[in-house]
Amino acid sequence: MAYFLFIDESGQDKISHYEVLAGVAIEDRDIWDLVRDMQAAEERIFGMRYTTGNAELKGRKLLKKKTFRLAAQLPPIPAPERAALAKECFSNGATANRRQITALAQAKLAYVSEVMDICSQHRGKVFASIVSRDAPSSSSDFLRKDYAYLFERYFYFLEDNPAGPSGVVVFDELDKSSSHILLAQMDRYFKETANGRARSGRIIPEPFFVHSDLTSGIQIADLVAYILSWGFRTTLMTAPKRDELGCYVDQVRQMRYRAVREINDDPNFVIWSIAVISDLRCRGELERS
């Protein structure tokens, strides 16, 4: 038995207020059913496979402000007609009419909502580290704090499962040099730190790297990361949000994991799977500053 944690990022564009490292955990026995349900939803909602060719189901394309503006041009179009019009919009390209363009925009929003529902129905759990764009960065060669926090919460989830599952980490493919750096940092974390060594009992330290456009789990993680970056807020997050993303934020919230551990003499300390990090520097760097 194993859980696959599909990881992607959002907010590295210098426009977003928050950078997000997001992971979606799916049990191995649920992955193929989830993939089939996503593909069926894609065909039903768009009238075809949207991802045929070079098109990708990424948050910054499906949920951008323009999509909401175009979707609101007309009243909601009934689902069967909307799918037919969305397909025509693909076929007509630059010559698509107003109703076809509106249908495609409405289909994009409906698809994201259905993907979140599908993930929840297949018992998916969301993990994320959210970092303010102006948070002090680390100069250390060790694993970044947002990765460490993500792995910590993923470990608690695995540890709480009485079946004793293993955790497999799957990243969106980076360029080769960045991948080697991340591999080296993860290797050092899981071998040379006390927390890392303990967590390697559940999390397999060597990750897989895959193409995002070919891997459904990564596509979900991308959507979650975008939704959290632009729509999720806590009292620690003062930057403005996009209110139109509220329904998607609610769907993501429902997939958080709540762990309880003894921390600082509190035996019932609650640790949510979405962490907000204000400073990426490690303890040693903070002591020297």
N, C-alpha and C positions, 0 to 999 in steps of 0.2 A: 504494500500500500504506500502511495506517495502523493504528495501535493506538489503541483507545479506552480511556481510563483513567476508569472509573466510581468516583466518590469519595463517601463518606458518613462520618458521625461517630458515635461512641458515647461514653457516659460523662459527658455534660454534665448529669446529673441530681443531682449533689452526693451521690450514694450510692456510685457507682463510685470505686475507688481511682485509676483511670487514665482519662484522656481519650485517645481514639484517633481519628486521622484515617486512614482506610483507603482504598486504591484497588485496584481489580482491572483489570488490563490484558488486553483481548481483541482479537485481530486482526480487522479488518473482515470478512474472509471467513468467520470462525467465528461471528460474532454471531448470525445468524439460526438456524443449527443449534443453538447453545446455547440460544436462547430456546425453540425447538420442543421440545428435550429437557427443559427445565425444565417446560414446560407439560404434556408427556406424563407426567412424573414426578408432578406435582401431581394430575393426574386419576387416575393409577394408585394412588397412595398414599392419597389422601383419598377416592377414589371420585367425585370431582367437582372443579371448579375452586374451590379454597379462596378465591381472591382475588375471587370474584364478589361484587359489592356493596361494602361498606366494609371488609371484612377485608383485612389486610395481612400479608405474610410477613416480619415484623420479628423481629430477634433477641431483643429484650426480651419478646416475646410467645411465641415458639416455644421459647426456651431458658431461661425463668425457672425458678426452683427448684420451683415448683408443678407445672410440666409433668413434671419428673423424678419428683416424688413420686407424681403420678397415674399415670404410666406404670408405676411399680413396684408398683401395687396388685395386679396379676395377672401371671402368667407371660406371656412374649411370645406375642402372638396371631398366628397365620399370616396372611401378607400379604393374601390375597384376603378372608378374613373380617374382618380389621382394617379394610380399606377400606370394606366394606359397613357395619360398625358405626360407623366415623367419619362416614360420610355420614348415617347415622341420627341420630347425635349432633347434627349440624348441624340436621337437620329437627326434632328433638324439643326442642331448646333447653333450657329449664330443667327439663323433665321427663325428660331423658336418664338412663338407668340407669347403674349402676356399670361394666358391661362396655363400654358405648358410650363413656363418658367416658375410660376407660382406653385404649380403642382409638384415640381421637382424640389423646391425649397421646403414645402410642407412634408414631402416624403423624407427628406433628410432629417428633419426634426423628429418625425415619427419613428424613423429607424433607430436613432440614438436611444430614444425612450424604450423601444422594444429590446434592444441589445442589453440595456441595464436590467430589464425584467428577466431576460433569458439568463443572464449571469446570476441573478438572485435565485431564480428557480433551480439552477444547478448548484446551489449552495456555495457560490463564489464569495470570497471574503476580500475586502479591500484593505490595503496597507499603503501608507504614504508618509513621506517627509516633506514638509512645506517650509521653504526658506525664503525670507524676505530678500528682495533684490539687493538691498544695501547692507545685508548682514556681513559682519567681518568674516573674511575667508581664512582658511587654514593654510599655513606654509609647510605643514607636515607631509611626509611621504606615506603616512599611514592612511588607512581607509577613511574617506570623508565621513563626517559625523552623520550626514543624512542617510548614507548607506548603512552605517552601524545601527542607527535607530530603526531603520526598516527591518534589518535582519533580527534585531532584538524582539520586535513585536511579532514577526513571523515565527520566531523560535517559541515565544510564549503560546502562540496558537497551536503549534505542533506539539508542544509539551503538554498542553491541556487535553489533547486527544488520547483517550485511553488505548486506542489501537496502536499507538507508537509509530505513526507514519514518518517517512523520510521527507525532506524538503528538497526539491530540485529547483534551481534558479535559472531562469531563461531571460536573457537580455535582448533588446533590440540591437542589431549589429552596429558596432561602432567602426571607425576606421581602425586599421590593424594596429597602429601605434597606441591609440587610446585603449583598445582591447587588451593589449599586453600590459599597459600600466594598471588597468583595473584588475586584471588577473593577478599581477604581482601584489597589489595592495590587499586583495582578498586572501591570497595565500599567506601573507604576513599576518593579517588579522586573525585568521583561523588557526594559525600555528603558534604565534608569538604573544597573543594576549589571552588573559585568563578567561574573559567572556567568550572570545572567539573559540578557544579550545572546548569550552563547555557546550557551545552552540553547534559545534561541528558534529556532536553526537546525534543531531537531528537534521541539520542542514548540510547537504553535500557541498563542500567548499568550492568545487570547480564548476562554474556556470556554463551554460550553452549560449551561443550567440546565433540569432536567426534573423531573417529578413522580415521586417514588419509587415510588408504588403503580402506576405505569404503565410503569416501566422496569426490566426484569429485571436489568440490570447493576448498578443502584443497590441492588436488593434483595440481591444477592450481597455487595456492599461493606458493606451494613449488617450482614449476618450475620458477615462477617469481622471488622468493627470490634468487635462485641459479644463474639465469641469471644476476641479478643485482649485486650480490656479485662478480662474476668473470668477467663480461663484461661491466657493466655500469660505466662510469667515468665522473666526472666534473672537473673543474679547482681546486677544493678543494681535489680531490682524486688523489694522486700522485703514488700510488702503480701500478705495471704493471697489464695489463688486458690480457684476452685471445681473440685475434682478431677473432678467428673462431666463436665466439658467436655473432658477430656483427649483423647478420641478425635477431637474436632473440631479441637483445637489441632494434633494430628499431621497432619491433612489440610491445614490452613493452612500449616504449616511446609514441607510438600512443594512448595508453590507460591511459596516465596520465590525471589528472584533473587540470585545471588552474582556481584558484580562485583569485578574486581581492578584496582587503580590504583596509580600511584606516589604515595605520600603520605609526606612527611617523610623522603625518601631511602630509603624502603622500596618497591622496585619491585613487590612482590607483596602489597600491603596489601589485605585482603579487606573489602569493604563489602557487608553484607547489606541487602536491600530493606526490612527492618523495623528502624527506628531507635528507640532509647529516649533521650528528651531530658529532662535534669534541670533545665534552665534555659532559659526562652524569651527571655531578654534577648539583644540583639545585642552584638557585640564592643564597640562604643562605649559602650553602657550599662554593661557590666561594667567597663570602664576607668574610668568616672566614679564607680562605686560604692565 
